C-alpha cells in the first residue's frame, strides 16, 4: 500500500507562508492540520476518483522533492 513519506521538513508550509510553522520547520498543529495539508484525506476525498493512490502519492512526492530542493537547497 502506498503512503506519502512526509518528513515534516516544512518546505510546503513555507510556500504558503503558514502561520503554524515553528522555527524548526515543524507544524505546530500537525494532528489537527487543515484538510489541504493532509495528503491522505485529499486523496480519499478529492483525487480517488481520478487517479490511483500510487499515482497520487508519487506525484505528491515529486512535488515535495521539488519544494525541498527550492527551499532547502
C-alpha positions in Angstrom: 0.0 0.0 0.0 1.3 3.5 -0.9 1.7 6.1 1.7 3.2 9.6 1.5 6.6 9.8 3.1 6.3 13.2 4.8 9.4 14.0 6.8 7.9 17.3 8.1 10.6 19.4 6.6 8.3 22.4 6.3 9.1 23.2 2.7 5.4 23.1 1.6 4.4 25.2 4.6 6.9 27.9 3.6 5.4 28.1 0.1 2.1 29.3 1.6 3.8 31.2 4.5 1.8 29.1 7.0 1.5 30.8 10.4 1.5 27.4 12.2 5.1 26.6 11.1 7.5 26.7 14.0 11.1 28.0 13.9 12.4 24.4 13.5 10.1 23.9 10.5 7.6 21.7 12.2 3.8 22.0 12.1 2.5 23.2 15.4 -0.9 21.8 14.7 0.0 18.6 12.8 -2.6 16.3 14.4 -5.3 18.9 13.6 -3.9 20.3 10.4 -6.2 21.6 7.7 -7.7 19.3 5.1 -5.4 20.7 2.3 -2.3 19.7 4.4 -3.4 16.1 4.7 -2.4 14.1 1.6 -4.3 11.0 2.7 -7.5 12.9 3.2 -7.0 14.8 0.0 -6.6 11.6 -1.9 -9.6 9.9 -0.3 -12.0 12.8 -0.7 -10.8 14.5 -3.9 -8.4 12.5 -6.1 -9.5 8.9 -5.6 -12.0 9.1 -8.5 -9.5 10.4 -11.0 -6.2 8.6 -10.3 -4.8 5.6 -8.4 -3.4 6.0 -4.9 0.1 5.1 -6.1 0.0 7.8 -8.8 -1.3 10.4 -6.4 1.4 9.7 -3.8 4.1 9.5 -6.5 3.1 12.9 -7.9 2.9 14.4 -4.3 6.4 13.0 -3.6 7.8 14.6 -6.8 6.2 18.0 -5.9 7.5 17.6 -2.3 11.1 16.9 -3.5 10.9 19.9 -5.8 9.9 22.2 -2.9 12.7 20.7 -0.8 15.2 21.5 -3.4 13.9 25.0 -3.8 13.7 25.8 -0.1 16.4 23.6 1.5 18.9 23.8 -1.3 
